[in-house]
Amino acid sequence: MTGRRRWSTEEILETAAELLRTSDAESFSVRKLAAALGTDSSSLYRHFRNKTELLRAVADRILLAAMDGYRPEGDWKQRVTALALCLREAFGEQPQLAAIWGRYGSGGTGSRLVMEEVLQALRTSGLPDQEIPARYHRIVILLAALISSEAGISTVTPKEYEQGMEQFRVAVLGADPERFPALAHFARDIRPLGADRRAAFEEILAAQLAHIEAQIP
Protein backbone atom coordinates (compact mmCIF):
# COMPACT_ATOMS: atom_id res chain seq x y z
CA MET A 1 0.00 0.00 0.00
CA THR A 2 1.38 3.38 -1.01
CA GLY A 3 1.96 5.75 1.91
CA ARG A 4 0.49 9.22 2.05
CA ARG A 5 2.64 11.88 0.39
CA ARG A 6 4.88 13.95 2.62
CA TRP A 7 4.56 17.63 1.87
CA SER A 8 7.56 19.94 2.22
CA THR A 9 7.36 23.10 4.32
CA GLU A 10 7.59 25.22 1.17
CA GLU A 11 4.74 23.34 -0.51
CA ILE A 12 2.59 23.82 2.58
CA LEU A 13 3.30 27.54 2.65
CA GLU A 14 2.61 27.91 -1.07
CA THR A 15 -0.77 26.22 -0.72
CA ALA A 16 -1.59 28.31 2.35
CA ALA A 17 -0.74 31.48 0.43
CA GLU A 18 -3.07 30.41 -2.40
CA LEU A 19 -5.92 29.82 0.06
CA LEU A 20 -5.32 33.21 1.65
CA ARG A 21 -5.64 34.96 -1.71
CA THR A 22 -9.40 34.47 -1.48
CA SER A 23 -9.94 34.38 2.28
CA ASP A 24 -8.75 36.08 5.44
CA ALA A 25 -6.98 34.95 8.59
CA GLU A 26 -10.26 34.45 10.45
CA SER A 27 -11.76 32.01 7.96
CA PHE A 28 -8.46 30.26 7.25
CA SER A 29 -7.82 27.09 9.21
CA VAL A 30 -5.23 24.32 9.36
CA ARG A 31 -8.05 21.87 8.64
CA LYS A 32 -8.92 23.65 5.38
CA LEU A 33 -5.25 23.71 4.42
CA ALA A 34 -4.91 19.99 5.13
CA ALA A 35 -7.98 19.29 2.99
CA ALA A 36 -6.50 21.28 0.10
CA LEU A 37 -3.32 19.21 0.37
CA GLY A 38 -5.20 15.94 0.68
CA THR A 39 -3.77 15.15 4.08
CA ASP A 40 -4.77 15.45 7.74
CA SER A 41 -4.09 18.30 10.14
CA SER A 42 -1.75 16.26 12.32
CA SER A 43 0.77 15.99 9.48
CA LEU A 44 0.94 19.78 9.22
CA TYR A 45 1.56 20.19 12.92
CA ARG A 46 4.90 18.46 12.37
CA HIS A 47 5.93 21.61 10.49
CA PHE A 48 4.08 24.30 12.49
CA ARG A 49 2.94 24.23 16.09
CA ASN A 50 -0.25 26.19 15.50
CA LYS A 51 -2.18 28.37 13.06
CA THR A 52 -0.49 31.60 14.16
CA GLU A 53 2.98 30.20 13.54
CA LEU A 54 1.85 29.07 10.09
CA LEU A 55 0.40 32.49 9.23
CA ARG A 56 3.60 34.21 10.35
CA ALA A 57 5.59 31.91 8.08
CA VAL A 58 3.34 32.71 5.11
CA ALA A 59 3.76 36.45 5.71
CA ASP A 60 7.50 35.97 5.99
CA ARG A 61 7.59 34.63 2.43
CA ILE A 62 6.34 38.04 1.26
CA LEU A 63 9.12 39.77 3.18
CA LEU A 64 11.65 37.42 1.58
CA ALA A 65 10.28 38.21 -1.88
CA ALA A 66 10.46 41.94 -1.17
CA MET A 67 14.04 41.73 0.05
CA ASP A 68 15.03 39.67 -2.97
CA GLY A 69 14.21 42.63 -5.18
CA TYR A 70 15.71 45.27 -2.89
CA ARG A 71 19.16 46.80 -3.36
CA PRO A 72 20.40 49.34 -0.77
CA GLU A 73 21.38 52.59 -2.46
CA GLY A 74 21.66 56.23 -1.41
CA ASP A 75 21.63 57.74 2.05
CA TRP A 76 19.79 56.28 5.03
CA LYS A 77 16.48 57.96 4.21
CA GLN A 78 16.60 56.76 0.62
CA ARG A 79 17.35 53.23 1.79
CA VAL A 80 14.43 53.14 4.22
CA THR A 81 12.09 54.66 1.62
CA ALA A 82 13.13 52.19 -1.09
CA LEU A 83 12.69 49.30 1.34
CA ALA A 84 9.26 50.57 2.37
CA LEU A 85 8.13 50.79 -1.25
CA CYS A 86 9.40 47.25 -1.91
CA LEU A 87 7.34 45.98 1.02
CA ARG A 88 4.30 47.93 -0.15
CA GLU A 89 4.56 46.50 -3.66
CA ALA A 90 5.12 42.93 -2.46
CA PHE A 91 2.14 42.96 -0.13
CA GLY A 92 0.08 44.79 -2.74
CA GLU A 93 0.20 41.63 -4.84
CA GLN A 94 -1.21 39.59 -1.93
CA PRO A 95 -3.17 42.08 0.19
CA GLN A 96 -4.70 39.43 2.44
CA LEU A 97 -1.21 38.64 3.69
CA ALA A 98 -0.56 42.30 4.50
CA ALA A 99 -3.33 42.20 7.09
CA ILE A 100 -1.80 39.03 8.51
CA TRP A 101 1.63 40.67 8.73
CA GLY A 102 0.14 43.71 10.44
CA ARG A 103 -1.67 41.52 12.95
CA TYR A 104 0.70 38.63 13.59
CA GLY A 105 4.08 39.94 12.48
CA SER A 106 6.78 37.56 11.31
CA GLY A 107 9.82 35.97 12.89
CA GLY A 108 11.54 34.29 9.96
CA THR A 109 14.46 35.09 7.70
CA GLY A 110 12.49 37.70 5.77
CA SER A 111 11.69 39.53 8.98
CA ARG A 112 15.33 39.45 10.05
CA LEU A 113 16.44 40.82 6.68
CA VAL A 114 14.02 43.75 6.99
CA MET A 115 15.12 44.42 10.56
CA GLU A 116 18.78 44.27 9.60
CA GLU A 117 18.40 46.71 6.71
CA VAL A 118 16.42 49.30 8.71
CA LEU A 119 18.88 49.07 11.60
CA GLN A 120 21.87 49.33 9.25
CA ALA A 121 20.35 52.38 7.56
CA LEU A 122 19.70 54.06 10.91
CA ARG A 123 23.26 53.37 12.03
CA THR A 124 24.53 55.39 9.06
CA SER A 125 22.21 58.28 9.90
CA GLY A 126 24.30 59.57 12.77
CA LEU A 127 21.82 58.69 15.50
CA PRO A 128 23.37 57.52 18.77
CA ASP A 129 23.15 53.73 19.12
CA GLN A 130 20.95 53.98 22.20
CA GLU A 131 18.23 55.79 20.21
CA ILE A 132 18.18 53.47 17.21
CA PRO A 133 15.97 50.63 18.60
CA ALA A 134 13.14 53.03 19.46
CA ARG A 135 13.36 54.78 16.08
CA TYR A 136 13.41 51.41 14.33
CA HIS A 137 10.26 50.39 16.20
CA ARG A 138 8.41 53.55 15.14
CA ILE A 139 9.32 53.03 11.48
CA VAL A 140 8.20 49.40 11.40
CA ILE A 141 4.95 50.12 13.25
CA LEU A 142 4.21 52.90 10.75
CA LEU A 143 4.96 50.67 7.74
CA ALA A 144 2.87 47.78 9.05
CA ALA A 145 -0.06 50.11 9.75
CA LEU A 146 0.08 51.85 6.37
CA ILE A 147 0.58 48.68 4.32
CA SER A 148 -2.08 46.63 6.09
CA SER A 149 -4.55 49.53 5.94
CA GLU A 150 -3.97 50.01 2.24
CA ALA A 151 -4.26 46.29 1.61
CA GLY A 152 -7.62 46.22 3.36
CA ILE A 153 -8.98 48.79 0.93
CA SER A 154 -7.62 46.92 -2.09
CA THR A 155 -9.50 43.73 -1.19
CA VAL A 156 -12.98 45.23 -1.50
CA THR A 157 -15.05 44.09 -4.47
CA PRO A 158 -16.14 46.57 -7.19
CA LYS A 159 -19.67 46.45 -5.80
CA GLU A 160 -18.46 47.15 -2.26
CA TYR A 161 -16.29 49.99 -3.60
CA GLU A 162 -19.24 51.66 -5.35
CA GLN A 163 -21.38 51.30 -2.24
CA GLY A 164 -18.59 52.83 -0.17
CA MET A 165 -18.19 55.74 -2.60
CA GLU A 166 -21.91 56.43 -2.49
CA GLN A 167 -21.86 56.43 1.32
CA PHE A 168 -18.82 58.73 1.22
CA ARG A 169 -20.60 61.21 -1.05
CA VAL A 170 -23.71 61.19 1.13
CA ALA A 171 -21.70 61.56 4.34
CA VAL A 172 -19.50 64.38 3.04
CA LEU A 173 -21.52 66.33 0.49
CA GLY A 174 -24.74 65.88 2.43
CA ALA A 175 -23.35 67.01 5.78
CA ASP A 176 -25.48 69.51 7.68
CA PRO A 177 -23.41 72.76 7.66
CA GLU A 178 -24.81 73.85 11.00
CA ARG A 179 -23.76 70.66 12.79
CA PHE A 180 -20.62 69.98 10.71
CA PRO A 181 -19.42 73.43 9.57
CA ALA A 182 -15.82 72.42 8.87
CA LEU A 183 -16.85 69.32 6.96
CA ALA A 184 -19.30 71.31 4.88
CA HIS A 185 -16.63 73.93 4.18
CA PHE A 186 -14.07 71.38 2.89
CA ALA A 187 -16.53 68.82 1.49
CA ARG A 188 -15.65 69.22 -2.19
CA ASP A 189 -11.92 68.91 -1.50
CA ILE A 190 -12.00 65.90 0.84
CA ARG A 191 -10.72 62.76 -0.89
CA PRO A 192 -11.89 59.21 -0.15
CA LEU A 193 -9.47 56.87 1.60
CA GLY A 194 -8.65 54.98 -1.58
CA ALA A 195 -7.34 58.05 -3.44
CA ASP A 196 -3.64 58.82 -3.95
CA ARG A 197 -2.51 56.01 -1.63
CA ARG A 198 1.10 55.92 -2.82
CA ALA A 199 1.54 59.68 -2.51
CA ALA A 200 0.09 59.60 1.00
CA PHE A 201 2.29 56.62 1.89
CA GLU A 202 5.47 58.40 0.77
CA GLU A 203 4.50 61.70 2.40
CA ILE A 204 3.72 60.12 5.79
CA LEU A 205 6.94 58.09 5.72
CA ALA A 206 8.97 61.17 4.69
CA ALA A 207 7.54 63.10 7.63
CA GLN A 208 8.59 60.34 10.03
CA LEU A 209 12.10 60.21 8.57
CA ALA A 210 12.39 64.02 8.73
CA HIS A 211 11.40 63.85 12.38
CA ILE A 212 14.17 61.33 13.01
CA GLU A 213 16.67 63.45 11.09
CA ALA A 214 15.84 66.44 13.28
CA GLN A 215 16.93 64.41 16.35
CA ILE A 216 20.40 63.66 14.94
CA PRO A 217 23.10 65.56 16.86
N, C-alpha and C positions, 0 to 999 in steps of 0.2 A: 504493500500500500504506500502510495506516494505521500510524503509528509507535507504539511502546510508550508507554503513559501515563507521564508524569513525576509522581512522588509528591512532595508537599511534605514538609518536615521535620516539621511537626505531624502529618500523616497517618501518617508512619512511626512517630513516637513513640506515637501513639494505638494503632496496631496492635501495636506492641511491648508496650505496657502490657496489652493484652488477652491476648496470649500468656502474659505473666508472671503473669496471674491464676491460671493453672492449671499453672504450671511454676516452676522456680527458675532462678537465674542459671547453674547448672552445665549444665542441660539446654537452656537457651536458646542459640540460635546465630543469627548473621546469615543463614545459609543458610535456616533455618526461617522467619525473618522475611521474607526475599525470596520464599519460596514462598507465604507467606500473602498477600503483596501481588501475586503474579503477575508478579514481575520477577526479575532476577538480582542476585547479591550485589554485583557491581561497581557497579551503579547506586546502592546504598546507601552505598558507600564514598565517594561524592561528597559525602555529608552528614556522615558520621562516619568517622574514621580507623580505628577498630577497635571491637570489641565492648565494651570497657570504657568508652570514650567514649560509646557509645550508651546503656549502662546508667546511666551517671551522668546523662545527659540525661533519661532516663525518670524517675529518682528526683527530679530537679529539678522536674519537673512537679508532683509531690506537694507539694514545698515551696512552689511558687507558689500552689497551691490553698489550702494552709494559711494563707499570708500574706494571701490575698485575703479570708479571713474573719476576720482578726485586726485588732483595734483597740486600740492602746496606751492603757491606762487605769490609774490608781492609781500607787503608788510603784514603785520598781525591782523589788522582789521580786514584786509582783503582776503586773507586766508580763512578767517572765521566766516566772512560773508559767502565766499565760494563754497565752503563746506555746507553752510546752511542751505544754499540753493540746491546743492547736490542732494541733500536729505529731502528737501521739499519736492524735488522732481521725482526721486525714487519712490516716496510714499504717495505721490500723486498718481502713480500708475497702479497702486493697490491701496486706495484710500481706507478700506476697512482695517488694514493693518496699521495705519497711522493712529487710529483711535486706540488700538490695542497697545501700541508703543506708548502713547500718552498715558494710558491707564496702568499698564503693567511694567513698563520699562523693559530693559533687556540687560542680560549679564554675560553675553557671549563675546566672541572675538570682535564682532562688528561694533559692539558697544565700547569695548576697550580701545579700538582704533579711533573712534570718534572722541572719546575722552582724551586719548593721547594727543591727538591733533589740536584740540582746543587748548589743552594745558600747554603744549609746546608753543602755540601761537601767543598765548598770554605771557609766557616766560620771556618772549622776545619784545614784549611791549614796554618793558621797563617797570612794571609793577613789582613791588616787593613780594618775595615768595609767600609771606604769610597772608597776603591778601588774595592770592590767586585762587585757592579753592572756593572761596565765597563768590568771586566773580565768575568762575567757571559754572558754579551751580545756578546763578542767575541766568546765564546765557542758555544753558540747556533747558531750564524750566521754560524760558521764553520760547525757544524753538519747539519744544514738545507741545506747548499750548497753541502756538500759531499753526503748526502743521496739522495737529489733530483736529483743530477747529475748522480749518480750511477743508480738510478731508471730509468732515461731516457734511459740509455743504455740497461737496461734489458727488455725494452718494444719493442725493435726492433724485427722484424720477422726474421726467419732464412735466408730468401732470402735477406732482407735488410742488415743483418749482413755480408753475403758473399760479397755483393756488396761493403759494407764499407771496408772489409778487402782487396778486390782487389784494391780499390782506395788508401788505405793506402800503399800497397806494391808499387803501381805505383808512388805515391807521394814521398815515402821515398827512395826505392831502385833505382828509376829512376831519382833521383835528379841530376841536372847538377852540377858536382863538382866545376866548375869555379864560378858559381853563388851562390851555396849553399855549400861551402867547409866544414863547420862544420857538416851539415846534412849528407853529403856524407861520412864524416869520421866516424860518429856514426851510420850510417844507419842500420847496421846489429844488433845493440844492442838496438835500440829504440823499445819499446813495444807499441802495440796499447792500446787505452784508456780502453778497456774492460779487460785487463790482470791484474791479481794480485790485484783486487780491495780491498779486505779485508786488505791485507798487507799494501797497500798504505793508506787506511783509518786509520788504527792503527798508522802508522808511522807519518802521518800528525797531528793526534790528540795528539800523544805523544810529538811532537815538540812544539805544542801550550801549553801543560801542563808544559813542561820543562821551557818554556819561563815565564810562570806565577810563577813557583817555584823559578826562579832566582830573582824575584822581592820581594820575602818574606823577611822581615827584619831578 
